Amino acid sequence: IRFGKMGIELDQGAGDYAITSDIATTGLLRVIVPHQSHTTVAGHGRDYHYDTVEYESDYQTRKKKKYVKIDYKNGEPTEKLVPPETPDKRPPVPTELKKDSVDPLSFLLEVRK
């Protein structure tokens, strides 16, 4: 049973990388839980060490549209969530746990190390 389509494009060099991902549910699952997303990430640095990373995701699950932007500078993330999450739904992640975190697409490069 097919339940979705995903496309990922990755381009990496010593000084930068870019990854694009598009995901959508299909078939019966699309009727039950429609989802589509477009996500990009770009990293900049040298010698395959990327000091600056910009992650952006526009997605919609069911009728709820969401946007996530995370900028990483030297391992420190700054995030923007639209709409913002409420603490009663999902508790905030402590700052010390966010340091040196990796976005989901950049994780693909980390796995290769």
C-alpha atoms as a printed R data frame, in Angstrom:
    type eleno elety resid chain resno      x      y      z
1   ATOM     1    CA   ILE     A     1  0.000  0.000  0.000
2   ATOM     2    CA   ARG     A     2  1.430  3.325 -1.011
3   ATOM     3    CA   PHE     A     3  0.978  6.077  1.518
4   ATOM     4    CA   GLY     A     4  3.191  8.943  0.402
5   ATOM     5    CA   LYS     A     5  5.751 10.468 -1.887
6   ATOM     6    CA   MET     A     6  9.062 11.960 -0.850
7   ATOM     7    CA   GLY     A     7 11.724 13.666 -2.892
8   ATOM     8    CA   ILE     A     8 15.093 14.746 -1.503
9   ATOM     9    CA   GLU     A     9 17.808 16.625 -3.367
10  ATOM    10    CA   LEU     A    10 21.228 17.100 -1.765
11  ATOM    11    CA   ASP     A    11 24.210 19.103 -3.017
12  ATOM    12    CA   GLN     A    12 27.331 19.243 -0.846
13  ATOM    13    CA   GLY     A    13 30.755 20.780 -1.210
14  ATOM    14    CA   ALA     A    14 33.587 21.622  1.187
15  ATOM    15    CA   GLY     A    15 32.253 25.163  1.704
16  ATOM    16    CA   ASP     A    16 28.504 24.711  1.570
17  ATOM    17    CA   TYR     A    17 25.561 22.377  1.194
18  ATOM    18    CA   ALA     A    18 21.892 22.573  0.250
19  ATOM    19    CA   ILE     A    19 19.132 20.034  0.806
20  ATOM    20    CA   THR     A    20 15.525 20.244 -0.388
21  ATOM    21    CA   SER     A    21 12.762 17.871  0.653
22  ATOM    22    CA   ASP     A    22  9.173 17.595 -0.557
23  ATOM    23    CA   ILE     A    23  6.756 15.186  1.123
24  ATOM    24    CA   ALA     A    24  3.059 14.471  0.539
25  ATOM    25    CA   THR     A    25  0.684 11.762  1.675
26  ATOM    26    CA   THR     A    26 -1.110  9.838 -1.079
27  ATOM    27    CA   GLY     A    27 -3.879  7.304 -1.449
28  ATOM    28    CA   LEU     A    28 -6.092  6.412  1.502
29  ATOM    29    CA   LEU     A    29 -3.752  8.037  4.037
30  ATOM    30    CA   ARG     A    30 -4.196 11.354  2.235
31  ATOM    31    CA   VAL     A    31 -7.913 11.138  2.955
32  ATOM    32    CA   ILE     A    32 -7.335 10.333  6.635
33  ATOM    33    CA   VAL     A    33 -4.303 12.572  7.328
34  ATOM    34    CA   PRO     A    34 -3.540 14.911  4.439
35  ATOM    35    CA   HIS     A    35  0.012 16.234  4.705
36  ATOM    36    CA   GLN     A    36  2.384 18.133  2.454
37  ATOM    37    CA   SER     A    37  5.661 19.856  3.171
38  ATOM    38    CA   HIS     A    38  8.461 21.754  1.479
39  ATOM    39    CA   THR     A    39 11.667 22.007  3.483
40  ATOM    40    CA   THR     A    40 15.062 23.496  2.699
41  ATOM    41    CA   VAL     A    41 18.356 23.815  4.512
42  ATOM    42    CA   ALA     A    42 21.596 25.508  3.527
43  ATOM    43    CA   GLY     A    43 24.896 25.346  5.370
44  ATOM    44    CA   HIS     A    44 27.992 27.509  4.920
45  ATOM    45    CA   GLY     A    45 31.519 27.070  6.243
46  ATOM    46    CA   ARG     A    46 34.771 25.453  5.138
47  ATOM    47    CA   ASP     A    47 36.399 22.027  5.045
48  ATOM    48    CA   TYR     A    48 33.027 20.317  5.516
49  ATOM    49    CA   HIS     A    49 32.423 22.115  8.805
50  ATOM    50    CA   TYR     A    50 29.402 24.401  8.489
51  ATOM    51    CA   ASP     A    51 29.265 27.237 11.043
52  ATOM    52    CA   THR     A    52 26.078 28.774  9.667
53  ATOM    53    CA   VAL     A    53 22.948 26.777  8.795
54  ATOM    54    CA   GLU     A    54 19.514 28.060  7.736
55  ATOM    55    CA   TYR     A    55 16.592 25.613  7.962
56  ATOM    56    CA   GLU     A    56 13.063 26.425  6.738
57  ATOM    57    CA   SER     A    57  9.951 24.273  6.556
58  ATOM    58    CA   ASP     A    58  6.457 25.107  5.310
59  ATOM    59    CA   TYR     A    59  4.033 22.297  5.972
60  ATOM    60    CA   GLN     A    60  0.399 21.484  6.428
61  ATOM    61    CA   THR     A    61 -1.099 18.489  8.213
62  ATOM    62    CA   ARG     A    62 -4.835 18.250  7.947
63  ATOM    63    CA   LYS     A    63 -5.907 21.919  7.771
64  ATOM    64    CA   LYS     A    64 -3.174 23.266 10.063
65  ATOM    65    CA   LYS     A    65 -0.508 25.262  8.233
66  ATOM    66    CA   LYS     A    66  2.811 25.672 10.031
67  ATOM    67    CA   TYR     A    67  6.132 27.341  9.378
68  ATOM    68    CA   VAL     A    68  9.454 26.644 11.073
69  ATOM    69    CA   LYS     A    69 12.678 28.601 10.620
70  ATOM    70    CA   ILE     A    70 15.838 27.743 12.526
71  ATOM    71    CA   ASP     A    71 19.102 29.617 12.109
72  ATOM    72    CA   TYR     A    72 22.199 27.974 13.551
73  ATOM    73    CA   LYS     A    73 25.328 30.047 14.184
74  ATOM    74    CA   ASN     A    74 28.256 28.184 15.742
75  ATOM    75    CA   GLY     A    75 25.930 25.538 17.173
76  ATOM    76    CA   GLU     A    76 23.469 28.032 18.685
77  ATOM    77    CA   PRO     A    77 19.942 27.778 17.221
78  ATOM    78    CA   THR     A    78 17.468 30.643 16.915
79  ATOM    79    CA   GLU     A    79 13.969 29.489 16.015
80  ATOM    80    CA   LYS     A    80 10.743 30.939 14.732
81  ATOM    81    CA   LEU     A    81  7.512 28.920 14.813
82  ATOM    82    CA   VAL     A    82  4.292 30.111 13.183
83  ATOM    83    CA   PRO     A    83  1.950 29.620 14.899
84  ATOM    84    CA   PRO     A    84  3.996 29.404 18.110
85  ATOM    85    CA   GLU     A    85  3.566 26.248 20.147
86  ATOM    86    CA   THR     A    86  1.864 26.551 23.483
87  ATOM    87    CA   PRO     A    87  3.655 25.117 26.547
88  ATOM    88    CA   ASP     A    88  0.569 23.132 27.552
89  ATOM    89    CA   LYS     A    89  0.664 21.212 24.244
90  ATOM    90    CA   ARG     A    90  4.425 20.642 24.078
91  ATOM    91    CA   PRO     A    91  6.815 21.700 26.825
92  ATOM    92    CA   PRO     A    92  9.671 23.961 25.685
93  ATOM    93    CA   VAL     A    93 13.065 22.349 25.097
94  ATOM    94    CA   PRO     A    94 15.672 23.711 27.517
95  ATOM    95    CA   THR     A    95 18.310 25.935 25.878
96  ATOM    96    CA   GLU     A    96 21.195 23.689 26.952
97  ATOM    97    CA   LEU     A    97 19.631 20.753 25.047
98  ATOM    98    CA   LYS     A    98 19.282 22.840 21.871
99  ATOM    99    CA   LYS     A    99 22.990 23.687 21.683
100 ATOM   100    CA   ASP     A   100 24.761 21.728 18.934
101 ATOM   101    CA   SER     A   101 21.440 20.210 17.818
102 ATOM   102    CA   VAL     A   102 20.905 19.336 14.154
103 ATOM   103    CA   ASP     A   103 17.854 19.899 11.970
104 ATOM   104    CA   PRO     A   104 16.209 16.814 10.398
105 ATOM   105    CA   LEU     A   105 17.677 17.321  6.902
106 ATOM   106    CA   SER     A   106 21.228 18.118  8.043
107 ATOM   107    CA   PHE     A   107 21.037 14.921 10.074
108 ATOM   108    CA   LEU     A   108 21.419 13.078  6.741
109 ATOM   109    CA   LEU     A   109 24.937 14.515  6.462
110 ATOM   110    CA   GLU     A   110 25.738 13.742 10.098
111 ATOM   111    CA   VAL     A   111 24.843 10.073  9.569
112 ATOM   112    CA   ARG     A   112 27.406  9.866  6.746
113 ATOM   113    CA   LYS     A   113 30.289 10.943  9.032
